[in-house]
Amino acid sequence: MVTVRFLFLVILCQWKSVESLNILGIFVYEGPSHFFVFKQYLEKLAEKGHNLTVISHFPREEVIPNYHDISLAGTIKIPQGAMPMERSFWTIIKITDYILAAGNNDCKVMLENESVQELWKSKRKFDLVIMEHFTSDCGLGLAYKLDAPVVQLKTSDFTPWQYGTFGIPFNPSYAPFIMTSNLKSSVYKRVEKTILHHLLIFKYMNAQKVDQETLGKYFDIPPLEQLSREVKFLLLNHNFVLTGSRLLPSNVIEVGGYHVAPPKPLPADIQKYVEESKNGVIYISFGTLLNEASLPEYKMKAILDALAELPQRVVWKWNGQIFSGDRNKIYAAKWLPQNDLLAHPNVHAFFSHSGHLSAIEAIFHGVPMIAMPVLGDQPAIADCVERSGLGVQIALNELTKDELLNKFRTVLASDFRARVKSLSRAYSARPASAMSSAIFWTEFAAQHNVSARHPAADVPLHQYLCLDVIAVIGTFITICILILWKVLNLLLSFTRKFINLNVKNKRD
């Protein structure tokens, strides 16, 4: 009996070792909110027995089996603090220049790391590379050197340069643009989206050349643009219930909400404050990049005055220096467990900067939102919040006490909250959980050598736009018109001669 059990354990261990994958994770962007999305996913892969080596600025504090860090912590300043409040064409350009320059720097920092260099010098074998696609494709060069297939992950909507890479059509009549509002489809908005779309692609191509040169200092690789088209899958943090329907190829998989962890009990003081709030709680957070100190004083006063007229108490993630509001009415702290708070049934509304992760957590837990977008993809997400029915939005330049009060009363109404709860159930109703889908397609990419790339990603631009077909048809029509014109001229000339002849005969 002991021998049988021993053989069973040996077979089980061998089966597990065959199924286990050796995975390299490349997450070199230094934004903490981005890495937060991938944390649950990476832990789940390690929990399933896959061996992970993760390059990031956020090494784990607690050691877990199968998870190994290559730390870049301390090499780049983590972005925090006040950001520009204005929303304009030039603000979008400046933000794009900033993130692309950050991507070029991230590439250099990663490749300079001795532990990263050891990966290719020691010829480490990886079954798969998983990496964030945001500011740079530099990680694709490392994956090519390691001869491993790639799965990319995306926390936000498509950036302009991704549409062509995955063969996704960008039509300004309906396709969203990540950094602008997309509710209005006026001629001006479509012109603005088209110009920005192509201008940002041009800027990305220039940034990609810098990464290509950086990689070339260490090893030879094909053009990054070519490597980006060979990515196996893109896991997109989207779900149509919130972000709307998209035209997506088979290698783009929607896994919206896969980062949302099961809620944990709240800290004792917050738990007491929330549960003692007889009329419920309003939760306020403007993310990590927006500092309340950067809000004009009269705008802050408008917010505080509006809150003072509501019966609900407030929990506020306060990024400023000293909170001067009513401490009996408002619980303010620099850090709050947002997911756990939104999961509490006594939290009735969420006033937010409209970050993508915040919107996902709000719809997941069924909490109505007031979205006040400022920068980046926030205007586009605020549109999704309003269009889906999750909440309403308010522009910073339109923020007054009365306007904000009306927005709060709208989302706090019992019928509005009931509709949001119904929307939340629809968001979570799927054949498989978002995390299960993310893990399945990750393993699929490593285990099966097939391509789901859309043909549109490979055809030349003149074919994609059917310019050659238009030219052939146009030439044919032109030739037909010319022939018809020639025939008509001949007929007309013959008719004139016939008429002239008849006239001459009559005269004779």
Backbone torsions as a table, in degrees:
resi	resn	phi	psi	omega
1	MET	NA	-42.4	179.4
2	VAL	-62.0	-40.7	-179.4
3	THR	-63.4	-41.1	178.5
4	VAL	-62.4	-44.6	178.7
5	ARG	-62.6	-40.4	-179.7
6	PHE	-62.9	-45.0	178.9
7	LEU	-63.5	-38.6	177.9
8	PHE	-61.0	-43.6	179.8
9	LEU	-65.0	-39.4	178.7
10	VAL	-62.4	-46.8	179.5
11	ILE	-62.1	-41.1	179.7
12	LEU	-62.4	-43.5	-180.0
13	CYS	-64.9	-40.9	179.2
14	GLN	-65.4	-41.4	178.3
15	TRP	-61.3	-41.2	-178.3
16	LYS	-68.1	-37.4	-179.5
17	SER	-68.2	-33.9	177.4
18	VAL	-66.2	-42.2	-177.4
19	GLU	-74.9	-25.2	-177.2
20	SER	-68.2	137.3	-179.7
21	LEU	-110.0	148.2	173.5
22	ASN	-98.2	109.7	-169.5
23	ILE	-118.6	134.9	173.3
24	LEU	-105.4	126.8	175.8
25	GLY	-104.6	130.9	179.5
26	ILE	-119.9	106.6	-178.2
27	PHE	-133.4	79.2	-168.9
28	VAL	-96.3	-4.0	174.5
29	TYR	-73.6	137.8	-170.5
30	GLU	-88.6	7.2	179.1
31	GLY	-76.8	121.0	-177.4
32	PRO	-64.3	-33.1	-178.7
33	SER	-67.0	-28.9	177.6
34	HIS	-69.9	-49.4	-177.1
35	PHE	-65.9	-28.3	178.2
36	PHE	-57.1	-35.1	-179.8
37	VAL	-63.8	-38.2	-173.3
38	PHE	-86.3	-12.9	-173.5
39	LYS	-58.2	-51.4	-179.2
40	GLN	-62.1	-40.3	-179.3
41	TYR	-62.8	-45.8	179.8
42	LEU	-65.2	-40.9	178.9
43	GLU	-63.7	-37.8	179.8
44	LYS	-67.3	-38.3	176.5
45	LEU	-62.5	-43.6	178.6
46	ALA	-65.7	-38.5	179.5
47	GLU	-62.9	-31.9	179.7
48	LYS	-77.6	-2.3	176.5
49	GLY	100.7	1.9	177.3
50	HIS	-77.6	144.7	-178.0
51	ASN	-92.0	113.4	-174.6
52	LEU	-107.0	134.8	167.0
53	THR	-118.1	118.0	-170.0
54	VAL	-117.9	119.0	174.3
55	ILE	-91.7	118.7	-179.8
56	SER	-164.6	173.2	174.2
57	HIS	-90.4	4.5	-172.8
58	PHE	-129.1	70.4	177.8
59	PRO	-64.2	149.5	-178.3
60	ARG	-69.7	142.9	173.8
61	GLU	-81.1	-36.4	178.2
62	GLU	-103.1	134.2	178.5
63	VAL	-77.2	132.3	174.1
64	ILE	-126.7	152.5	-179.2
65	PRO	-59.0	144.0	172.8
66	ASN	71.8	9.5	-176.3
67	TYR	-121.4	121.0	-176.3
68	HIS	-128.9	128.4	-176.7
69	ASP	-95.0	140.8	159.6
70	ILE	-113.1	104.2	-168.1
71	SER	-87.0	131.4	170.9
72	LEU	-106.8	10.5	-176.0
73	ALA	-57.0	136.0	177.1
74	GLY	88.2	-7.6	-178.3
75	THR	-85.9	-21.3	-178.9
76	ILE	-137.9	141.0	177.8
77	LYS	-70.3	128.0	179.4
78	ILE	-73.2	127.3	-178.3
79	PRO	-66.2	125.3	177.6
80	GLN	-149.5	168.8	172.4
81	GLY	94.2	-164.6	-173.2
82	ALA	-69.4	143.4	176.2
83	MET	-125.4	160.1	-178.7
84	PRO	-62.0	139.9	-177.2
85	MET	-91.5	-24.1	-175.5
86	GLU	-72.4	147.5	177.0
87	ARG	-118.0	112.8	-177.9
88	SER	-153.0	171.2	176.9
89	PHE	-55.6	-44.9	-175.3
90	TRP	-73.6	-29.1	175.4
91	THR	-64.0	-41.1	178.3
92	ILE	-61.5	-42.4	179.1
93	ILE	-62.5	-44.8	-178.0
94	LYS	-65.5	-40.8	179.2
95	ILE	-64.9	-41.5	178.1
96	THR	-62.0	-44.9	177.9
97	ASP	-59.3	-38.5	-179.2
98	TYR	-65.6	-47.7	-175.5
99	ILE	-72.1	-31.6	178.2
100	LEU	-71.9	-37.9	174.6
101	ALA	-64.4	-37.6	176.7
102	ALA	-63.3	-38.9	178.6
103	GLY	-63.1	-42.0	177.1
104	ASN	-62.3	-40.0	178.3
105	ASN	-68.9	-39.8	177.3
106	ASP	-58.0	-40.4	179.8
107	CYS	-61.3	-46.8	-179.2
108	LYS	-63.2	-44.7	-178.0
109	VAL	-62.6	-42.3	-179.6
110	MET	-63.4	-47.6	-175.0
111	LEU	-72.0	-21.7	177.4
112	GLU	-78.5	-17.0	-177.0
113	ASN	-69.2	129.4	-176.0
114	GLU	-65.2	-36.4	179.5
115	SER	-67.7	-35.3	176.0
116	VAL	-67.2	-44.0	178.9
117	GLN	-60.7	-34.2	179.9
118	GLU	-64.0	-25.7	-179.5
119	LEU	-60.5	-47.1	-178.2
120	TRP	-87.7	-26.9	178.3
121	LYS	-68.4	-35.4	179.3
122	SER	-88.0	-1.6	179.6
123	LYS	56.9	46.3	176.8
124	ARG	-59.5	140.4	-179.2
125	LYS	-100.0	123.3	176.8
126	PHE	-121.9	138.7	177.0
127	ASP	-78.4	-23.0	-174.3
128	LEU	-161.7	146.8	169.9
129	VAL	-115.6	128.4	173.1
130	ILE	-112.7	136.7	-175.0
131	MET	-152.8	151.7	174.5
132	GLU	-77.4	139.2	169.6
133	HIS	-106.7	114.2	179.1
134	PHE	-148.3	-74.8	-173.6
135	THR	-101.6	-13.1	-171.6
136	SER	-159.3	149.8	173.4
137	ASP	-102.8	16.3	-176.3
138	CYS	-55.3	-38.2	-178.7
139	GLY	-60.9	-24.4	178.0
140	LEU	-65.3	-33.7	177.4
141	GLY	-65.1	-41.7	177.5
142	LEU	-65.8	-41.4	178.6
143	ALA	-61.8	-40.1	178.0
144	TYR	-63.1	-43.4	179.6
145	LYS	-62.1	-34.1	179.9
146	LEU	-87.1	-1.3	177.2
147	ASP	56.2	50.9	-178.6
148	ALA	-127.6	142.1	174.7
149	PRO	-67.4	162.5	-172.3
150	VAL	-126.3	136.5	166.1
151	VAL	-117.2	126.3	178.1
152	GLN	-100.2	152.9	177.6
153	LEU	-124.1	146.2	-176.9
154	LYS	-133.2	126.7	179.1
155	THR	-85.2	-25.4	-173.0
156	SER	-119.2	-165.7	177.5
157	ASP	-74.2	176.4	177.9
158	PHE	-63.8	135.5	167.7
159	THR	-83.8	156.2	-173.0
160	PRO	-53.4	-38.1	-176.1
161	TRP	-72.8	-11.2	-179.8
162	GLN	-83.6	-22.9	-177.2
163	TYR	-58.3	-52.8	-179.2
164	GLY	-67.2	-35.8	-179.3
165	THR	-58.7	-39.4	-178.0
166	PHE	-102.1	7.1	177.3
167	GLY	70.9	30.4	-178.7
168	ILE	-97.1	128.2	-178.6
169	PRO	-69.3	137.0	171.4
170	PHE	-110.3	106.8	176.9
171	ASN	-117.7	114.0	-175.3
172	PRO	-61.8	-11.6	177.9
173	SER	-69.1	-29.2	-177.0
174	TYR	-140.2	-24.5	-177.7
175	ALA	-73.4	132.7	-178.9
176	PRO	-74.1	150.6	172.6
177	PHE	-109.7	130.8	-165.3
178	ILE	-62.6	-26.5	-172.1
179	MET	-111.9	11.7	178.4
180	THR	-134.3	165.3	173.0
181	SER	-69.2	142.7	-177.0
182	ASN	-121.9	9.6	-178.9
183	LEU	-72.6	-41.9	-179.2
184	LYS	-89.3	134.2	-179.4
185	SER	-115.9	45.3	178.7
186	SER	-71.0	164.2	178.2
187	VAL	-58.4	-42.7	-179.7
188	TYR	-60.0	-45.5	-178.6
189	LYS	-64.3	-38.9	-179.8
190	ARG	-68.5	-38.0	176.1
191	VAL	-64.9	-44.1	180.0
192	GLU	-61.7	-45.6	-180.0
193	LYS	-62.2	-41.6	-179.0
194	THR	-65.0	-45.7	-179.8
195	ILE	-63.6	-47.6	-179.9
196	LEU	-62.2	-42.4	-179.5
197	HIS	-54.7	-51.7	-176.1
198	HIS	-75.7	-32.8	177.9
199	LEU	-65.8	-41.5	-179.7
200	LEU	-69.9	-33.3	174.2
201	ILE	-62.1	-43.9	178.9
202	PHE	-60.5	-42.8	179.9
203	LYS	-65.7	-38.8	-179.9
204	TYR	-66.7	-39.1	178.8
205	MET	-61.1	-38.8	177.0
206	ASN	-66.8	-40.4	177.7
207	ALA	-65.8	-35.1	180.0
208	GLN	-65.4	-34.2	176.9
209	LYS	-63.4	-36.6	178.0
210	VAL	-64.5	-44.9	177.7
211	ASP	-62.9	-38.1	178.9
212	GLN	-61.3	-40.8	178.4
213	GLU	-68.1	-38.8	178.9
214	THR	-63.4	-46.3	178.3
215	LEU	-63.6	-36.1	-178.6
216	GLY	-63.3	-18.4	176.7
217	LYS	-73.0	-17.1	-175.1
218	TYR	-112.5	-38.4	179.2
219	PHE	-163.8	162.7	-179.5
220	ASP	-88.6	134.8	178.0
221	ILE	-140.7	158.7	172.2
222	PRO	-65.2	171.6	176.8
223	PRO	-56.8	138.2	179.9
224	LEU	-59.9	-32.6	178.7
225	GLU	-60.9	-38.8	177.5
226	GLN	-67.5	-43.3	-179.2
227	LEU	-64.5	-34.6	-178.9
228	SER	-65.2	-26.1	179.7
229	ARG	-82.1	-9.0	-179.4
230	GLU	-99.4	6.3	177.2
231	VAL	-62.0	134.9	-176.8
232	LYS	-67.8	-54.4	-178.3
233	PHE	-144.0	152.1	169.1
234	LEU	-116.0	120.4	176.5
235	LEU	-92.5	112.8	-171.6
236	LEU	-103.6	127.6	-176.9
237	ASN	-79.6	62.4	-175.4
238	HIS	-134.1	156.7	166.3
239	ASN	-148.9	136.2	-170.6
240	PHE	-60.8	-24.4	-179.2
241	VAL	-60.7	-35.4	178.7
242	LEU	-96.0	-48.9	-168.9
243	THR	-96.7	-2.8	177.1
244	GLY	88.5	168.0	-177.1
245	SER	-77.6	141.1	-179.8
246	ARG	-129.6	157.3	171.8
247	LEU	-92.4	98.9	-173.7
248	LEU	-117.7	138.0	174.5
249	PRO	-74.2	172.9	-174.9
250	SER	-67.3	-21.3	-178.4
251	ASN	-92.8	10.4	171.7
252	VAL	-113.1	114.7	-174.0
253	ILE	-110.9	125.3	177.6
254	GLU	-80.0	121.8	177.9
255	VAL	-130.7	40.2	-177.0
256	GLY	-56.0	128.4	177.9
257	GLY	90.3	6.6	-176.6
258	TYR	-69.4	-15.1	179.8
259	HIS	-84.5	-11.9	-173.9
260	VAL	-73.8	117.1	-178.0
261	ALA	-88.6	155.8	173.0
262	PRO	-57.1	136.1	-176.0
263	PRO	-65.9	146.0	176.5
264	LYS	-105.9	162.2	175.9
265	PRO	-60.3	142.8	178.6
266	LEU	-72.5	153.5	171.1
267	PRO	-54.1	149.2	-170.4
268	ALA	-55.7	-43.4	-177.0
269	ASP	-68.4	-38.8	178.6
270	ILE	-70.4	-41.3	178.6
271	GLN	-56.9	-45.9	-179.0
272	LYS	-63.1	-44.5	-177.5
273	TYR	-63.5	-44.1	-177.3
274	VAL	-68.2	-45.1	-175.3
275	GLU	-74.7	-20.9	176.4
276	GLU	-85.1	-4.0	179.9
277	SER	-82.6	99.5	-172.7
278	LYS	-62.9	-31.9	-177.8
279	ASN	-100.3	12.8	-179.9
280	GLY	90.2	179.2	-174.2
281	VAL	-129.4	142.7	169.1
282	ILE	-104.0	128.2	178.2
283	TYR	-101.9	133.5	-179.5
284	ILE	-124.6	129.3	173.6
285	SER	-152.4	132.6	176.7
286	PHE	-110.4	27.2	173.6
287	GLY	77.2	-164.6	-176.4
288	THR	-98.7	-21.5	-175.1
289	LEU	-95.5	-18.5	-177.6
290	LEU	-100.4	118.1	-178.0
291	ASN	-98.3	129.6	179.4
292	GLU	-57.3	-27.1	179.3
293	ALA	-64.3	-21.4	-179.7
294	SER	-84.4	-10.6	174.7
295	LEU	-72.8	135.7	174.1
296	PRO	-55.8	146.7	-175.3
297	GLU	-59.0	-37.9	-178.3
298	TYR	-70.7	-26.9	175.8
299	LYS	-71.6	-41.9	177.2
300	MET	-62.7	-39.6	178.5
301	LYS	-63.7	-38.5	178.6
302	ALA	-62.2	-40.0	179.2
303	ILE	-66.0	-48.4	-178.5
304	LEU	-63.7	-38.8	179.7
305	ASP	-67.3	-38.2	178.2
306	ALA	-66.5	-43.3	179.7
307	LEU	-62.9	-34.5	-177.9
308	ALA	-63.6	-25.1	-177.9
309	GLU	-91.5	-2.3	179.6
310	LEU	-98.7	145.4	-179.0
311	PRO	-75.2	-16.6	-177.8
312	GLN	-74.7	147.7	170.0
313	ARG	-82.4	169.0	-172.3
314	VAL	-129.2	136.8	168.5
315	VAL	-115.0	121.2	-170.1
316	TRP	-124.9	122.0	171.0
317	LYS	-78.4	100.6	-169.6
318	TRP	-97.6	116.0	-179.3
319	ASN	-93.6	-6.2	-178.5
320	GLY	-76.5	-170.9	-177.3
321	GLN	-80.8	-69.3	-177.6
322	ILE	-122.7	129.0	179.0
323	PHE	-84.8	125.0	-175.6
324	SER	-107.5	8.2	-178.4
325	GLY	-79.9	-175.3	-179.3
326	ASP	-73.0	111.4	-176.8
327	ARG	-69.9	-23.1	176.5
328	ASN	-75.7	-27.4	-178.5
329	LYS	-93.1	-31.6	-170.8
330	ILE	-128.0	125.9	172.8
331	TYR	-95.8	114.0	-176.5
332	ALA	-116.9	136.8	178.3
333	ALA	-153.1	152.4	-179.8
334	LYS	-71.5	-27.7	178.2
335	TRP	-131.1	136.5	177.1
336	LEU	-141.0	144.8	178.2
337	PRO	-78.4	85.2	-170.0
338	GLN	-57.1	-49.7	-177.6
339	ASN	-60.3	-40.9	-179.2
340	ASP	-69.5	-36.3	177.7
341	LEU	-66.0	-47.8	-178.1
342	LEU	-64.0	-25.3	179.0
343	ALA	-76.6	-15.7	-177.5
344	HIS	-74.3	131.1	-175.3
345	PRO	-65.0	-15.5	-178.6
346	ASN	-90.4	-0.4	174.2
347	VAL	-88.7	114.3	-169.7
348	HIS	-101.1	-18.4	-178.8
349	ALA	-157.3	158.4	-176.1
350	PHE	-134.7	115.0	176.1
351	PHE	-98.7	117.6	-166.5
352	SER	-140.2	161.3	172.8
353	HIS	-75.2	-2.4	177.8
354	SER	71.9	40.2	169.8
355	GLY	-68.5	151.7	-175.6
356	HIS	-61.6	-43.9	-178.3
357	LEU	-65.7	-38.3	178.4
358	SER	-63.0	-42.4	179.3
359	ALA	-64.3	-39.6	179.4
360	ILE	-64.1	-45.2	-179.3
361	GLU	-66.7	-34.5	178.3
362	ALA	-65.6	-46.5	-178.9
363	ILE	-71.7	-33.2	178.5
364	PHE	-60.9	-41.1	-177.3
365	HIS	-97.6	-0.7	175.3
366	GLY	71.8	40.9	179.6
367	VAL	-109.2	120.4	179.6
368	PRO	-60.9	146.6	-176.1
369	MET	-117.3	147.2	159.5
370	ILE	-110.5	115.4	-175.5
371	ALA	-100.0	124.3	176.5
372	MET	-120.0	83.4	-174.7
373	PRO	-71.5	148.3	-179.6
374	VAL	-127.4	-51.8	-171.8
375	LEU	-146.6	174.8	176.4
376	GLY	60.1	-133.8	-178.1
377	ASP	-87.8	5.1	-175.4
378	GLN	-61.6	-41.4	177.3
379	PRO	-59.2	-40.5	179.6
380	ALA	-67.1	-39.7	179.0
381	ILE	-68.3	-37.7	177.3
382	ALA	-61.0	-37.1	174.7
383	ASP	-61.6	-42.4	178.9
384	CYS	-63.1	-39.4	178.8
385	VAL	-59.8	-45.7	-177.8
386	GLU	-72.9	-43.8	-176.1
387	ARG	-67.4	-37.0	-178.4
388	SER	-74.6	-23.0	-176.2
389	GLY	97.2	5.8	179.2
390	LEU	-69.5	-28.9	-178.2
391	GLY	-174.3	-159.0	179.1
392	VAL	-128.1	165.7	177.5
393	GLN	-125.4	156.9	177.7
394	ILE	-139.2	132.8	179.3
395	ALA	-80.5	143.5	-178.8
396	LEU	-59.1	-39.6	-178.6
397	ASN	-73.6	-10.7	177.2
398	GLU	-104.2	3.4	-175.8
399	LEU	-71.4	115.5	171.3
400	THR	-133.2	168.0	179.2
401	LYS	-58.9	-49.1	-176.0
402	ASP	-66.1	-40.6	-179.0
403	GLU	-65.5	-44.6	-179.9
404	LEU	-66.1	-38.4	179.0
405	LEU	-61.8	-41.3	177.5
406	ASN	-63.0	-40.0	179.0
407	LYS	-63.9	-44.2	179.1
408	PHE	-61.7	-44.2	-178.8
409	ARG	-65.4	-30.6	177.0
410	THR	-65.3	-52.4	-174.1
411	VAL	-76.7	-20.9	179.6
412	LEU	-84.9	-10.1	178.9
413	ALA	-62.4	142.2	-174.0
414	SER	-60.8	-38.5	-179.1
415	ASP	-69.0	-35.6	177.8
416	PHE	-66.3	-44.8	180.0
417	ARG	-63.7	-35.4	178.7
418	ALA	-65.8	-39.8	178.7
419	ARG	-65.7	-37.2	179.3
420	VAL	-67.6	-37.3	175.9
421	LYS	-62.3	-39.7	177.9
422	SER	-65.8	-40.6	177.2
423	LEU	-62.0	-38.4	179.3
424	SER	-62.8	-41.4	179.0
425	ARG	-64.0	-38.5	177.8
426	ALA	-66.0	-38.0	-179.7
427	TYR	-62.7	-37.2	-176.3
428	SER	-88.1	-11.3	-176.7
429	ALA	-81.1	100.8	-177.9
430	ARG	-141.5	157.2	177.9
431	PRO	-60.4	-33.8	176.5
432	ALA	-142.4	154.0	-179.9
433	SER	-64.1	157.7	179.3
434	ALA	-58.9	-40.5	179.7
435	MET	-66.0	-42.1	178.2
436	SER	-60.2	-41.0	178.2
437	SER	-64.3	-43.1	-180.0
438	ALA	-61.8	-43.9	-179.7
439	ILE	-67.6	-42.5	-178.2
440	PHE	-58.5	-49.7	-175.8
441	TRP	-73.0	-26.3	173.7
442	THR	-64.7	-48.6	179.5
443	GLU	-66.5	-37.6	179.2
444	PHE	-59.0	-43.0	-177.9
445	ALA	-61.1	-35.4	-179.2
446	ALA	-81.0	-31.5	-171.2
447	GLN	-92.7	-18.0	-175.4
448	HIS	-129.1	125.1	-178.4
449	ASN	-90.2	68.0	177.9
450	VAL	-127.8	157.5	-179.2
451	SER	-116.8	132.4	176.1
452	ALA	-108.6	15.6	-177.9
453	ARG	-63.2	136.7	-179.6
454	HIS	-75.7	138.2	-179.9
455	PRO	-56.6	-27.3	-178.6
456	ALA	-62.9	-22.0	-180.0
457	ALA	-73.5	-16.5	-172.9
458	ASP	-109.4	-21.2	-175.4
459	VAL	-73.7	147.1	176.5
460	PRO	-61.2	157.7	-175.5
461	LEU	-58.9	-40.1	-177.3
462	HIS	-66.4	-28.9	175.6
463	GLN	-77.4	-40.8	-179.5
464	TYR	-58.3	-40.1	-179.5
465	LEU	-87.8	2.5	179.5
466	CYS	59.6	29.8	-179.3
467	LEU	-65.9	-35.5	178.7
468	ASP	-67.5	-40.4	177.6
469	VAL	-65.0	-43.7	178.2
470	ILE	-60.7	-39.5	-180.0
471	ALA	-65.1	-43.4	179.9
472	VAL	-64.1	-49.2	-179.2
473	ILE	-63.9	-42.3	178.9
474	GLY	-62.2	-41.0	178.3
475	THR	-64.3	-43.3	179.3
476	PHE	-60.9	-46.3	-179.8
477	ILE	-63.8	-40.9	179.8
478	THR	-62.2	-44.1	179.2
479	ILE	-62.4	-43.3	178.7
480	CYS	-60.6	-42.6	179.4
481	ILE	-64.3	-42.5	179.8
482	LEU	-64.1	-42.3	178.0
483	ILE	-62.6	-45.7	179.4
484	LEU	-61.3	-42.1	179.0
485	TRP	-61.3	-42.3	-179.7
486	LYS	-65.5	-44.0	179.1
487	VAL	-61.6	-44.4	179.2
488	LEU	-62.3	-40.4	178.1
489	ASN	-63.6	-40.3	178.3
490	LEU	-65.3	-43.5	178.4
491	LEU	-62.8	-42.3	179.3
492	LEU	-63.8	-41.7	179.1
493	SER	-64.9	-42.7	178.1
494	PHE	-63.4	-41.7	-179.7
495	THR	-63.0	-43.0	179.5
496	ARG	-62.2	-43.6	179.8
497	LYS	-64.1	-39.8	-179.7
498	PHE	-65.0	-42.9	179.6
499	ILE	-65.1	-45.6	-179.3
500	ASN	-61.1	-38.2	179.6
501	LEU	-65.2	-43.3	178.8
502	ASN	-63.6	-40.5	178.6
503	VAL	-63.6	-40.6	-179.2
504	LYS	-66.2	-41.7	179.3
505	ASN	-63.7	-38.1	178.8
506	LYS	-65.7	-38.4	179.4
507	ARG	-66.9	-36.7	-179.5
508	ASP	-74.1	NA	NA
